[in-house]
Amino acid sequence: MFDPSIKAVLCDIGGVLYVGDTPIPGAIEALVRIKSRYSVRFVTNTTQKTAQQVVEALRSMGFDIAEDEVLTALDVTKLFLKNHDSRGFYLLTDDATAFFDDLNEIERQHYVVIGDAQENFTYERLNKAFRLLQSGSELIAVAKNRYFKDNDYQLSMDAGGFVSALEYASGKEAHIIGKPSHDFYRLACSSMNVEPAECLMIGDDIESDILGAQEAGLKTLLVKTGKFAVQDLESGIMPDFIADSIADIP
């Protein structure tokens, strides 16, 4: 492919495989080629869908992906809460909140968990989260992305602005679970039994996908689809490789 030391691939989903509900031209075929040579994990910061919902959506578009090949920020957040024997107060969508229902029997609630809550970002709920933080709870950001490309092909505000608002109001810094967290990338690599230096990250987000993966020790490839913008190449962040789309990866 690019480097004989590469043994595995991490691949972002939204903006790399599809935009809206339409596959990137050539992405389905490209994925077949990549999976024929490398172990692959599909990683996403989406906090609106569980891994099962992500797989169902991708399969409906024609992608051949198994549920155990997908790692979401919600998966890692649940693992974090279990390891800390705690449940959370969730600023998430209703579907994402239901993903944590099996933790409801845990008595300890030591964390405020925030992701893209969409209509659930009400003042009442944000203020409740603020008061819990003032009372000693800690803040977990499932992801802190600034924006994403929505189903109407326009950019929409992601959870990052709301995370920053709670950080500013409470004086506490969020613990970020998803990309660009080093722990997220290293967990994804370990699930394929490879070291970070043996793995290539394919993404469309210059900060979360490219810089985050580089800082975790991975090689990176930036695609010019999804949320990519020309000014990304002027940010000072230099991916190892650049392609017009995943279909153009040799």
N, C-alpha and C positions, 0 to 999 in steps of 0.2 A: 504494500500500500504506500506508506510514506517512509517508514522506519522499521527495520527488521526487529527492533526491540519491542514494538507494539504487539501486545498479545490480546488486548481486550478494548472494547469501545463503550463509552458512556454516551448516550444520545438524548438530548433534550427532545421534547415532544411538540408542544405548541410552537408554531413558527418555524420548526425544522421539518416535521413530518406533514403538518397541515396548517392551514390558516382558516379560521371560521369553522366550517364543517367540510372543507374541500382539501384533499391531499395535494401537497406540492407536486407539480408534474414530474413524474419519474421517481418519486420517493418510494413507492411500493416496490418497484423493481430494484432500486438501489439498496433497500433494506435487505432484500433477499441475497444480494451479492455480499453485503457486509456480514450478514449472519452466517454465510457459508464459510467464512474464513476466521471469524472472531467471536469470542464470547461477548454478549451485548447486554447491557442494562439500560432501560429507558428511565431517565430521571426527570422529575418535574416538581416545580414549586407550587403547582396548582393546589389551592386549599379549598376549592369548591367541589372536588370529586375525589372519591376513594380510588384505590388502585383498580378495584373491580369495575368501577364505572369508567375509568380511563380505558381499560382493556376493551370493554364492550363498545365504546365509542370508536376506538381504533379499528376493531374488527369490522364494524359496520361500514367503515371507509375502505376496507379491503386489505388492511395490514394483518400479517400473520404474527401475532404477539401473544405470549403466554402471561398469565397473571404474575408468575414468579419472576418474570423478567422486568417488572415495573417496580420502581422504588419512588414513593412520593414523600413529600415533606410531612404529610399527615402520618404515614407509617413510622417515620423516625420520631415524630413527636409523641406518639403513643408509647413507643419503646422507652423514650426518655421518662415519661410519667410513670410507667410501670417500674422502671429501675429506681425511681425516687419515691415509690409507694405513695403516689399522690394522684388526685384528680384535679381538674381545673375549672375555672370559670371561663367559658368559651365565647370569644367574639368571632364567630364563624357562621357560615350558612347553616341552615337547619340540617341538611344532609351531612355536612362535615361534622356537626355537633353530635349527630346520632352515631357516627363512627366511634365515638368514645363512650358509648353507653355502658359497655362492659366494665368501665372503671368507676361507675357510679356508686358501687358498694364500698369503695375505699373512703374511709372517714376523713382523711386529711385532704384539705384543699389549699395547697400552698402556692398555686400558680395561676396567673391570668394568661390565657392562651389566645393569641390574636392572629388571624389570617384575613383573607378577603371575605368579609362578612356581607358584602353587598347591602341589601336593604336592612340588615340587622345592625348596621352602623348608625344607631340612633344615639341621641345625646344621653338618654336615660341609661343605656347599656354602657356607653363609654364612661359615663360618670360613675357607674357602679364599679367598673374595672379600676378607675382611678382611686376610688375609696378603698378597694381591696389592696391596691398597691400601697396606699398610705398606711394601711393597717398591718403591713408586713409581708404581703404576697410578693412573689417575684414575677417578672414579665418574660414570657416566652413568645417570640415572633416565629410562627411557623415558616414564614418567609417575609422578606422586607423589600420586595421588588417595587420599583417606582410605578410601572405601568405594564400593560400587556396589550396585544392586538386582539380585539374583541371580535365577536361573530359578524359585526357589520364592517370589518376590515379597518376600523378606526382604533386608535389607541385609547384605552380606558385606564383610569386611575386604579392602581393596585393597593395593597395593604400598607406599603411603606410609609405613606404620609400619615396614616392613623397610628402606626407604631411610633413614629417620631413625635406625634402629638402627646401620646401617653408618656413617652420618655421625658419630654419637656415638662409636662405638668407634674409628674411624680418625682422627677430627679433621678429615676432609675434607668439603667441601660438594659435593653432587651437582650436576652440570650437567643441568638438566631439558630434555628434548627436546620432549615433547608439550605439550599445554595445561597450564598457562597461559603457556607460553613465548611471548615476543613473536615470536621467529623462526618458530615454528610458524604463528601466525596470519598473519604477513606473507607467508610462503611460500604459504599457502593463497590469500591475496588475489592475489598475483602470478600464480598459476596461472590466474586468470580475468582478468588484465590490468586490475585495479581497485586503487585506493588503499584503505587500511583505512577511511578516513572514508566511502567509498562502499559499504561492506559491512555487512550486518546478521548478527549471530551469534544463532542460536536454540539455547538450551540449557536443561538442568534443574539444572545444578550452579552454585550462586551464586558459588563461588570460581573454579573452573577455567574455566567457560564465560562467566560474566558479568563478573566482575572482571578475569579474564585478558584477555578481548577488549576491554574498555573501556581497559585500560592500554596495549593495542596500537593504540588509536585507532579501534576499531570501534563501531558502534551495537549494542545488545543487546536481546534479547527473552527473558524468562524464562517457561518453561511450568511449570504446576503438576502435572506428571506425573513419573514416574521417581523420582529421589531427592529431589525438592523436599520441603521441610518448611516449615511455617508460620513457624518461627523464622528461616528464611532472610531473611524480610522485615524482621527486627529486627536484622540483622547490620550495618547501616550501608551496605551495598552496594545501590545503587539502579539497577536495570535501566531502560533507556529505555522499554521496553514490557513488559507482563505479559499473558499469556493463560492460560486454563484448560488448554488443550492446543493442539497445532499445528493441530488441526481448527478452532479458533476464531479463527485469524488471518484477518482480513478480506481 
